[in-house]
Amino acid sequence: MSALWAALGVGVLGVGLLDVFLTALNYDEAGFLATRLCRLQWCVFRGLTRRMPQGWRPVALRQVMGLSLVLNMTVWLGAVIVGFGLIYLSQMHGANFDYAGRDLRDGPFAAMYYSAAQLSTVGTGQISPQTDGLRALSIAETMAGLGLVTLILSFLFGVYQVVRDLRTLSSSFAAGDEAVADPIASLAPYLAHGELDCLDNHLRAIAVSFWSYADGLRQHHVAYYFQSGRDQFALPYVLHMLGHWLAALRWGLPSGHPASGQPLLTQLSAQFEGFADRLHGQLGWSTDPAPHAVPLECFSEIRRTTEHPTNLWLGRFFRLEREMARMAGVAVAADPREAHERYVQWLAFAYRAEQMTTAVSRDLDYRPLLPTDHPRHAHWPRHEGEAGQTSAETDKRACSVSGQMAG
């Protein structure tokens, strides 16, 4: 029986220390124990908060990070205490230990009590090892306790650094209560006077913050579940705003416009899509292909004859083009071929960005971007089928409108 306890203790200890190593020390690893338990904890917590009154829900959501960190520490400390405790338990026979405490004798409680005391570096005089091997094991646990506490503190600082990076990113897009509903409007101050130095500096700051956040999240996965309880301090909000900004600046203005030629836009877009790839592997959302672009002939006719096409994505592009031209003080591009080229590139990027933002919003239960009947969300698809029209449906609707308007 002693050998069984010792083997079980070594196994528990090895699992705990390996999980600490993978989570707190090994870059781009999520561990296999604490992180999965945090994911399970979030799923349970998300289900419970959905049944809360709306006023209490933000208060409850703000506790998610604290609960996740407590769970991480409990798993790691518990695994080390139980692992060493089982090894001590396997040796609690004969004269291996001396018991000086009142009513204290060998058994599971004494083993765990001694293990916890050694891990905390405080120790106890009520239980004393009487062999050199057990004394050495006690010293090893004390040293492991010092290292474990250091790693936990480093882990905590790392997680909150990721949260601070998210806060910095969120503040980069804050533009009033309607920012979630109309992200393009927040670009107006950077386009109104044609001076793009401020836009360049702002994009540079966003690129640095986004890289820092995405890189931090690779090591500290638990920071993904952070909830502030506020609409404009959340990961889905950042993805929503950044995706619309990139799409608008790169493809919303005529080719050759100085705003579209900002060098940082290409870098930011690559970072954004790389982040989408990682989240896709984590969340596994459906990978429906983007709707097929409307052919040039139909595009040109619809663009010339109507401002409100029935095709969802085509209508979005036309609205984007008009809004960006108005804010930048330029004319809408007259060349339909040039506009169509921008539309094709915009469609692939915008669809993928919306897929990611919607998937993260659903996973984190971020209400402002979830499909609802509220007017402020009218530009979001009501269901996946509406966003993912087949090419046949797209072309049929576009060309039918074109034919009706031409007739």
C-alpha positions as CSV (number, residue, x, y, z in Angstrom):
1,M,0.0,0.0,0.0
2,S,2.9,2.3,0.8
3,A,4.3,2.0,-2.8
4,L,0.8,2.8,-4.2
5,W,0.6,6.0,-2.2
6,A,4.2,7.0,-3.2
7,A,3.5,6.3,-6.9
8,L,0.2,8.3,-6.7
9,G,2.0,11.2,-5.0
10,V,4.7,11.3,-7.6
11,G,2.1,11.3,-10.3
12,V,0.0,14.1,-8.8
13,L,3.2,16.1,-8.1
14,G,4.5,15.6,-11.6
15,V,1.1,16.7,-13.2
16,G,1.0,19.8,-11.0
17,L,4.5,20.9,-11.6
18,L,4.3,20.2,-15.4
19,D,1.1,22.3,-15.6
20,V,2.8,25.2,-13.8
21,F,5.8,24.9,-16.1
22,L,3.7,24.9,-19.3
23,T,1.4,27.7,-18.1
24,A,3.8,30.1,-16.4
25,L,7.1,29.5,-18.0
26,N,6.7,28.0,-21.4
27,Y,5.9,30.5,-24.1
28,D,2.8,29.9,-26.3
29,E,1.6,27.1,-24.1
30,A,-1.7,26.9,-22.2
31,G,-1.0,24.0,-19.9
32,F,-3.4,21.1,-19.8
33,L,-5.1,21.3,-16.3
34,A,-5.6,24.8,-14.8
35,T,-6.4,26.4,-18.1
36,R,-9.0,23.8,-19.0
37,L,-10.6,24.1,-15.6
38,C,-10.7,27.9,-16.0
39,R,-12.5,27.4,-19.3
40,L,-15.0,25.0,-17.6
41,Q,-15.5,27.6,-14.8
42,W,-16.2,30.3,-17.3
43,C,-18.8,28.2,-19.1
44,V,-20.6,27.6,-15.9
45,F,-20.3,31.2,-14.8
46,R,-21.6,32.4,-18.1
47,G,-24.7,30.2,-17.8
48,L,-25.4,31.5,-14.3
49,T,-25.0,35.2,-15.1
50,R,-27.4,34.9,-18.1
51,R,-30.1,34.3,-15.5
52,M,-29.3,37.4,-13.4
53,P,-31.1,40.7,-13.6
54,Q,-29.4,43.1,-16.0
55,G,-28.3,45.4,-13.3
56,W,-26.4,42.7,-11.4
57,R,-24.8,41.0,-14.3
58,P,-21.9,43.5,-14.8
59,V,-21.1,43.2,-11.1
60,A,-20.9,39.4,-11.4
61,L,-18.9,39.5,-14.6
62,R,-16.2,41.6,-13.0
63,Q,-15.4,38.7,-10.7
64,V,-14.5,36.3,-13.5
65,M,-10.8,37.2,-13.6
66,G,-10.4,36.9,-9.8
67,L,-12.1,33.6,-9.8
68,S,-10.0,32.3,-12.6
69,L,-6.7,33.3,-10.9
70,V,-7.9,31.8,-7.6
71,L,-8.7,28.5,-9.4
72,N,-5.2,28.5,-11.0
73,M,-3.5,29.0,-7.7
74,T,-5.7,26.5,-6.0
75,V,-4.9,23.8,-8.6
76,W,-1.2,24.4,-8.5
77,L,-0.8,24.7,-4.8
78,G,-3.2,21.8,-4.2
79,A,-1.4,19.5,-6.6
80,V,2.0,20.1,-4.9
81,I,0.6,19.8,-1.4
82,V,-1.3,16.6,-2.2
83,G,1.6,15.1,-4.2
84,F,4.1,15.6,-1.4
85,G,1.5,14.6,1.2
86,L,0.9,11.3,-0.5
87,I,4.6,10.6,-0.5
88,Y,4.8,11.4,3.2
89,L,1.8,9.2,3.8
90,S,3.6,6.3,2.2
91,Q,6.4,6.7,4.8
92,M,4.3,7.2,7.9
93,H,5.0,3.9,9.5
94,G,7.5,2.7,12.1
95,A,9.8,5.5,13.4
96,N,10.0,7.5,10.3
97,F,8.1,10.5,11.9
98,D,7.9,11.8,15.4
99,Y,4.5,13.2,16.5
100,A,4.5,15.8,19.2
101,G,1.1,17.4,18.7
102,R,-1.9,16.6,20.8
103,D,-4.0,13.8,19.3
104,L,-1.8,13.9,16.2
105,R,-0.9,10.6,14.7
106,D,0.0,9.1,11.3
107,G,-2.6,9.3,8.6
108,P,-3.8,11.3,5.7
109,F,-4.5,14.5,7.8
110,A,-1.1,14.5,9.4
111,A,0.5,13.9,6.0
112,M,-1.3,16.8,4.3
113,Y,-0.8,19.1,7.3
114,Y,2.9,18.5,7.3
115,S,3.0,19.0,3.5
116,A,1.1,22.3,3.6
117,A,3.4,23.5,6.5
118,Q,6.5,22.7,4.5
119,L,5.3,24.3,1.3
120,S,4.4,27.5,3.1
121,T,8.1,27.6,4.4
122,V,6.7,28.0,7.9
123,G,7.1,24.3,8.9
124,T,5.7,22.7,12.0
125,G,7.3,21.3,15.2
126,Q,4.4,18.9,15.8
127,I,5.7,16.5,13.1
128,S,9.4,15.8,12.6
129,P,11.0,13.5,10.0
130,Q,13.5,11.1,11.5
131,T,15.4,9.9,8.4
132,D,17.7,11.7,6.2
133,G,15.6,10.9,3.1
134,L,12.5,12.4,4.6
135,R,14.4,15.5,5.8
136,A,15.8,16.0,2.3
137,L,12.3,15.6,0.9
138,S,11.0,18.2,3.3
139,I,13.7,20.7,2.3
140,A,12.9,20.0,-1.4
141,E,9.2,20.9,-0.8
142,T,10.2,24.1,1.0
143,M,12.4,25.1,-1.9
144,A,9.6,24.2,-4.3
145,G,7.2,26.3,-2.3
146,L,9.5,29.4,-2.8
147,G,9.8,28.8,-6.5
148,L,6.0,28.1,-6.9
149,V,5.1,31.4,-5.1
150,T,7.5,33.3,-7.3
151,L,6.0,31.8,-10.4
152,I,2.5,32.5,-9.3
153,L,3.3,36.1,-8.6
154,S,5.0,36.4,-12.0
155,F,1.9,34.8,-13.6
156,L,-0.4,37.3,-11.9
157,F,1.6,40.3,-13.0
158,G,1.7,38.9,-16.6
159,V,-2.1,38.4,-16.7
160,Y,-2.8,41.9,-15.4
161,Q,-0.3,43.3,-18.0
162,V,-2.4,41.7,-20.7
163,V,-5.5,43.3,-19.2
164,R,-3.8,46.7,-19.1
165,D,-2.9,46.3,-22.8
166,L,-6.6,45.6,-23.5
167,R,-7.5,48.7,-21.6
168,T,-5.1,50.7,-23.7
169,L,-6.5,49.3,-26.9
170,S,-10.1,50.0,-25.8
171,S,-9.3,53.6,-25.0
172,S,-7.8,54.0,-28.5
173,F,-11.3,53.6,-30.0
174,A,-13.5,55.2,-27.4
175,A,-15.8,57.6,-29.2
176,G,-19.0,58.0,-27.2
177,D,-21.9,55.6,-26.4
178,E,-22.6,54.9,-30.1
179,A,-19.1,53.7,-31.0
180,V,-20.2,50.1,-31.0
181,A,-23.1,50.8,-33.3
182,D,-21.1,53.1,-35.7
183,P,-17.4,52.4,-35.5
184,I,-16.6,54.3,-38.7
185,A,-17.8,57.6,-37.2
186,S,-14.9,57.5,-34.7
187,L,-12.5,57.9,-37.7
188,A,-13.9,61.4,-38.5
189,P,-11.5,63.4,-36.4
190,Y,-8.5,61.8,-38.2
191,L,-9.9,62.5,-41.7
192,A,-11.8,65.8,-41.4
193,H,-8.9,68.2,-42.2
194,G,-6.8,66.1,-44.4
195,E,-3.9,66.1,-42.0
196,L,-2.8,62.5,-41.5
197,D,0.0,62.8,-39.1
198,C,-2.4,62.2,-36.2
199,L,-3.8,59.2,-37.9
200,D,-0.3,57.8,-38.5
201,N,0.7,58.3,-34.8
202,H,-2.6,56.8,-33.6
203,L,-2.2,53.7,-35.8
204,R,1.3,53.3,-34.6
205,A,0.1,53.3,-30.9
206,I,-2.7,50.8,-31.8
207,A,-0.2,48.5,-33.5
208,V,2.1,48.5,-30.5
209,S,-0.8,47.9,-28.0
210,F,-2.4,45.2,-30.2
211,W,0.9,43.4,-30.7
212,S,1.6,43.5,-26.9
213,Y,-1.9,42.3,-26.1
214,A,-1.9,39.5,-28.7
215,D,1.6,38.4,-27.7
216,G,0.7,38.4,-24.0
217,L,-2.4,36.4,-24.6
218,R,-0.3,33.6,-26.2
219,Q,1.3,32.9,-22.8
220,H,-1.4,34.0,-20.4
221,H,-4.5,32.4,-21.9
222,V,-6.6,33.0,-18.8
223,A,-6.6,36.7,-19.6
224,Y,-8.9,36.0,-22.5
225,Y,-11.8,35.5,-20.0
226,F,-11.4,39.0,-18.5
227,Q,-14.7,40.8,-18.1
228,S,-14.9,44.5,-17.2
229,G,-18.7,44.6,-17.2
230,R,-18.5,47.7,-19.5
231,D,-19.3,47.8,-23.2
232,Q,-16.2,49.7,-24.3
233,F,-13.6,47.7,-22.3
234,A,-13.8,44.2,-23.8
235,L,-12.0,42.1,-26.4
236,P,-15.1,41.9,-28.8
237,Y,-15.3,45.7,-28.7
238,V,-11.7,46.0,-29.7
239,L,-12.0,43.4,-32.5
240,H,-15.2,45.1,-33.8
241,M,-13.6,48.6,-33.9
242,L,-10.2,47.5,-35.3
243,G,-11.8,45.4,-38.0
244,H,-14.0,48.2,-39.2
245,W,-11.2,50.7,-39.0
246,L,-8.8,48.5,-41.1
247,A,-11.5,47.7,-43.7
248,A,-12.5,51.4,-44.0
249,L,-9.1,52.8,-44.2
250,R,-7.7,50.2,-46.7
251,W,-10.7,49.9,-49.0
252,G,-13.3,52.6,-48.2
253,L,-11.5,55.5,-50.0
254,P,-10.4,55.7,-53.6
255,S,-7.1,54.1,-54.4
256,G,-4.2,56.5,-54.0
257,H,-5.7,58.4,-51.1
258,P,-3.0,59.2,-48.5
259,A,-5.1,57.6,-45.7
260,S,-5.2,54.2,-47.6
261,G,-1.5,54.3,-48.1
262,Q,-0.5,54.3,-44.5
263,P,2.3,51.7,-44.1
264,L,1.0,50.6,-40.8
265,L,-2.3,49.4,-42.2
266,T,-0.7,46.4,-43.9
267,Q,1.1,45.5,-40.7
268,L,-1.9,45.9,-38.6
269,S,-4.0,43.8,-41.0
270,A,-1.5,41.0,-40.8
271,Q,-1.5,41.1,-37.0
272,F,-5.3,41.1,-37.0
273,E,-5.6,38.1,-39.3
274,G,-2.9,36.2,-37.4
275,F,-4.9,36.8,-34.2
276,A,-8.0,35.5,-36.0
277,D,-6.1,32.3,-36.9
278,R,-5.2,31.7,-33.3
279,L,-8.7,32.4,-32.0
280,H,-10.1,30.2,-34.7
281,G,-8.1,27.3,-33.4
282,Q,-9.2,28.0,-29.9
283,L,-12.9,28.5,-30.5
284,G,-13.4,26.5,-33.7
285,W,-16.1,28.7,-35.2
286,S,-17.6,27.7,-38.5
287,T,-15.4,28.4,-41.5
288,D,-18.0,29.3,-44.1
289,P,-16.4,30.9,-47.1
290,A,-17.0,34.5,-47.8
291,P,-19.9,35.3,-50.1
292,H,-18.9,35.5,-53.7
293,A,-18.4,39.1,-54.9
294,V,-20.9,40.5,-57.3
295,P,-19.6,40.5,-60.9
296,L,-18.3,43.8,-62.2
297,E,-21.2,44.3,-64.7
298,C,-23.8,43.9,-62.0
299,F,-21.7,45.9,-59.5
300,S,-21.4,48.8,-61.9
301,E,-25.1,48.9,-62.8
302,I,-26.3,48.7,-59.1
303,R,-23.8,51.3,-58.1
304,R,-25.1,53.7,-60.8
305,T,-28.8,53.1,-60.3
306,T,-29.5,52.5,-56.6
307,E,-28.2,53.4,-53.2
308,H,-30.0,50.5,-51.4
309,P,-29.2,47.2,-53.0
310,T,-30.8,44.1,-51.5
311,N,-27.4,42.3,-51.3
312,L,-26.4,42.8,-47.6
313,W,-22.6,43.0,-48.2
314,L,-22.8,45.1,-51.3
315,G,-25.0,47.6,-49.4
316,R,-22.5,47.7,-46.6
317,F,-19.7,48.5,-49.0
318,F,-21.7,51.3,-50.7
319,R,-22.5,52.9,-47.4
320,L,-18.9,52.6,-46.3
321,E,-17.7,54.2,-49.5
322,R,-20.1,57.1,-49.2
323,E,-19.4,57.7,-45.5
324,M,-15.6,57.6,-45.9
325,A,-15.8,60.0,-48.9
326,R,-17.9,62.4,-46.9
327,M,-15.6,62.4,-43.8
328,A,-12.5,62.8,-45.9
329,G,-14.0,65.5,-48.1
330,V,-13.4,63.8,-51.4
331,A,-15.7,62.6,-54.2
332,V,-16.8,59.0,-54.4
333,A,-14.6,57.1,-56.9
334,A,-16.1,57.5,-60.4
335,D,-14.3,54.4,-61.9
336,P,-16.5,51.3,-61.2
337,R,-13.6,49.0,-62.0
338,E,-11.4,50.5,-59.3
339,A,-14.3,50.5,-56.9
340,H,-15.0,46.9,-57.7
341,E,-11.4,45.8,-57.0
342,R,-11.6,47.5,-53.6
343,Y,-15.0,45.8,-53.0
344,V,-13.6,42.3,-53.7
345,Q,-10.7,42.8,-51.3
346,W,-12.9,44.4,-48.7
347,L,-15.4,41.6,-48.8
348,A,-13.0,38.8,-47.9
349,F,-11.4,40.8,-45.0
350,A,-14.7,42.2,-43.7
351,Y,-16.4,38.8,-43.7
352,R,-13.6,37.1,-41.8
353,A,-13.4,40.0,-39.3
354,E,-17.1,39.7,-38.6
355,Q,-16.9,36.0,-38.2
356,M,-14.2,36.4,-35.6
357,T,-15.9,39.2,-33.7
358,T,-19.2,37.4,-33.6
359,A,-17.6,34.2,-32.4
360,V,-15.7,35.9,-29.6
361,S,-18.8,37.9,-28.7
362,R,-20.8,34.7,-28.4
363,D,-18.1,32.9,-26.4
364,L,-17.6,35.8,-24.0
365,D,-21.4,36.6,-24.0
366,Y,-20.7,40.2,-25.0
367,R,-24.3,41.5,-25.5
368,P,-23.8,44.7,-27.5
369,L,-22.5,42.7,-30.5
370,L,-24.8,39.7,-30.3
371,P,-27.7,39.6,-32.8
372,T,-30.7,41.4,-31.3
373,D,-33.7,43.4,-32.6
374,H,-32.3,46.7,-31.2
375,P,-31.9,49.3,-33.9
376,R,-28.3,50.0,-32.9
377,H,-27.4,46.5,-34.1
378,A,-29.2,46.7,-37.4
379,H,-26.0,46.5,-39.4
380,W,-25.3,43.0,-37.9
381,P,-26.7,39.9,-39.6
382,R,-29.6,38.4,-37.7
383,H,-28.3,34.9,-38.3
384,E,-25.4,33.1,-40.0
385,G,-27.4,32.3,-43.0
386,E,-28.0,35.9,-43.8
387,A,-24.3,36.8,-43.6
388,G,-23.2,33.8,-45.6
389,Q,-25.3,34.0,-48.8
390,T,-24.2,31.7,-51.6
391,S,-22.8,33.1,-54.7
392,A,-25.9,32.1,-56.6
393,E,-28.2,34.0,-54.2
394,T,-25.8,37.0,-54.3
395,D,-25.6,37.2,-58.0
396,K,-29.3,36.6,-58.5
397,R,-30.3,39.4,-56.1
398,A,-27.8,41.8,-57.5
399,C,-28.6,41.3,-61.1
400,S,-32.3,41.2,-60.5
401,V,-32.1,44.6,-58.9
402,S,-29.9,45.8,-61.8
403,G,-32.4,44.6,-64.3
404,Q,-35.4,46.2,-62.5
405,M,-33.6,49.5,-62.2
406,A,-32.4,49.4,-65.9
407,G,-36.0,48.6,-67.0
